[in-house]
Amino acid sequence: MMSRSSTPASLSSPLRAILKDESGATAIEYGLIASLVVIAILVALAGYGDQLNAQWTWIADTVLAAMTH
């Protein structure tokens, strides 16, 4: 009969090292923070989208009017 801890010693050591390693968690946290910053920038720019479109339309209309007169 096999004992309760039948995991070979060569397998348990790397498994413990992987479970204790937190460097991947830090990278994921930085990735989440970066994605939140990008979302905040996109939301802020979306709010200015209509204003910028109106301004560029006015500029284009003004330039076209100056060229035709």
C-alpha positions as CSV (number, residue, x, y, z in Angstrom):
1,M,0.0,0.0,0.0
2,M,1.2,3.5,-0.8
3,S,1.4,6.1,1.9
4,R,-0.8,9.3,1.9
5,S,2.0,11.5,0.6
6,S,2.8,9.5,-2.5
7,T,4.0,12.5,-4.4
8,P,7.6,11.9,-5.5
9,A,10.1,14.3,-3.9
10,S,11.3,15.5,-7.3
11,L,7.8,16.7,-8.1
12,S,6.8,18.3,-4.8
13,S,9.7,20.7,-4.7
14,P,9.1,22.5,-8.0
15,L,5.3,22.5,-7.3
16,R,6.0,24.3,-3.9
17,A,8.3,26.7,-5.7
18,I,5.6,27.6,-8.2
19,L,2.9,28.0,-5.5
20,K,5.2,30.3,-3.5
21,D,6.3,32.4,-6.5
22,E,4.4,35.8,-6.5
23,S,6.2,37.5,-9.4
24,G,3.4,36.5,-11.8
25,A,0.8,38.0,-9.5
26,T,2.7,41.3,-9.5
27,A,2.9,41.3,-13.3
28,I,-0.9,40.7,-13.5
29,E,-1.5,43.5,-11.1
30,Y,0.5,45.9,-13.2
31,G,-1.4,44.8,-16.2
32,L,-4.7,45.4,-14.6
33,I,-3.6,48.9,-13.5
34,A,-2.4,49.7,-17.0
35,S,-5.7,48.5,-18.5
36,L,-7.6,50.7,-16.1
37,V,-5.5,53.7,-17.1
38,V,-6.2,53.0,-20.7
39,I,-9.9,52.7,-20.1
40,A,-9.9,56.0,-18.2
41,I,-8.1,57.7,-21.1
42,L,-10.5,56.3,-23.6
43,V,-13.5,57.4,-21.6
44,A,-12.1,60.9,-21.2
45,L,-11.3,61.2,-24.9
46,A,-14.8,59.9,-25.9
47,G,-16.3,62.8,-23.9
48,Y,-14.3,65.3,-26.1
49,G,-15.0,63.5,-29.3
50,D,-18.1,65.5,-30.2
51,Q,-16.4,68.8,-29.4
52,L,-13.4,68.0,-31.5
53,N,-15.5,66.9,-34.4
54,A,-17.5,70.1,-34.2
55,Q,-14.3,72.2,-34.1
56,W,-12.7,70.4,-37.1
57,T,-16.0,70.8,-39.0
58,W,-15.9,74.5,-38.3
59,I,-12.3,74.7,-39.5
60,A,-13.0,72.8,-42.7
61,D,-16.1,75.0,-43.4
62,T,-14.1,78.2,-42.8
63,V,-11.3,77.1,-45.0
64,L,-13.7,76.0,-47.8
65,A,-15.5,79.3,-47.5
66,A,-12.3,81.3,-47.8
67,M,-11.2,79.3,-50.8
68,T,-14.5,79.9,-52.7
69,H,-14.6,83.7,-52.1
